[in-house]
């Protein structure tokens, strides 16, 4: 496994987990594109979308990807992490498991992710993210 890419990816994901917009900007390209299936079926462009979410979550004391409505202990794990590196481009694919300690017990949310990273001016940046359900979604949209 490519440890440089793995360490970078974990730093990037921790910036989201900790609502750290400065670290998020340091690890994410301004021209970021995303597909987040549970938000909208359309592509999202740029950083403002996540910066707004992270700022709002920080004010509430919650974590992106968690269903907690109040501050709760949360962690993430990367199941089946696979890294492909081609010179200054890398692709990481995995199932993101977000575990949240709720009063009723630990709740785990899962979805599949691919993140494309490119080395720009000597620094890795996430340039594209694609998320999909980790459960069997219907191939045809329900009527």
C-alpha positions, -999 to +999 in steps of 0.1 A: +000+000+000+012+035-008+017+050+027+022+086+014-013+085-002-029+067+027-015+093+052-026+122+030-061+107+026-064+102+064-054+138+070-079+150+044-107+129+059-098+141+095-102+177+083-138+168+074-143+148+106-130+177+128-148+204+108-113+219+101-119+242+071-083+253+070-069+218+067-097+210+042-086+239+020-050+227+023-059+192+011-086+200-015-083+216-049-104+248-056-118+231-087-131+201-067-160+182-082-182+158-061-211+134-064-228+129-031-258+106-037-277+114-006-274+152-011-283+157-048-282+136-079-262+163-096-225+172-095-214+197-069-185+220-078-160+238-056-153+242-019-182+264-006-206+235-003-185+216+022-172+247+040-208+257+047-216+222+060-185+220+081-191+255+096-226+246+105-216+212+120-189+230+140-215+254+155-237+225+165-208+203+176-217+176+152-197+157+126-202+154+088-216+119+080-231+113+114-268+112+122-262+127+156-282+159+163-260+169+192-223+164+199-215+127+200-183+106+199-177+097+162-150+078+144-145+066+108-129+035+093-119+027+057-130-008+048-114-024+018-091+006+011-074+003-023-050+028-036-039+031-073-011+055-080+000+067-114+029+092-111+013+125-097-023+110-097-038+086-072-072+071-067-084+057-034-115+036-032-130+022+000-162+019+020-164+047+046-178+035+079-189+064+102-196+051+137-215+074+162-221+067+199-257+076+205-278+072+236-296+042+220-262+026+210-236+029+183-249+036+149-228+029+118-234+046+084-217+032+054-212+044+018-187+037-010-162+064-020-136+071-046-113+101-042-090+112-069-059+131-058-034+150-079+000+164-069-001+201-076+030+222-070+045+195-049+014+190-027-014+164-029-049+177-034-083+159-037-098+170-070-128+146-073-150+126-050-177+101-059-199+085-033-225+058-038-247+037-015-232+007+002-266-011+000-282-025-031-299+005-047-323-001-076-308+002-110-340+019-123-353+050-105-385+041-085-417+054-102 
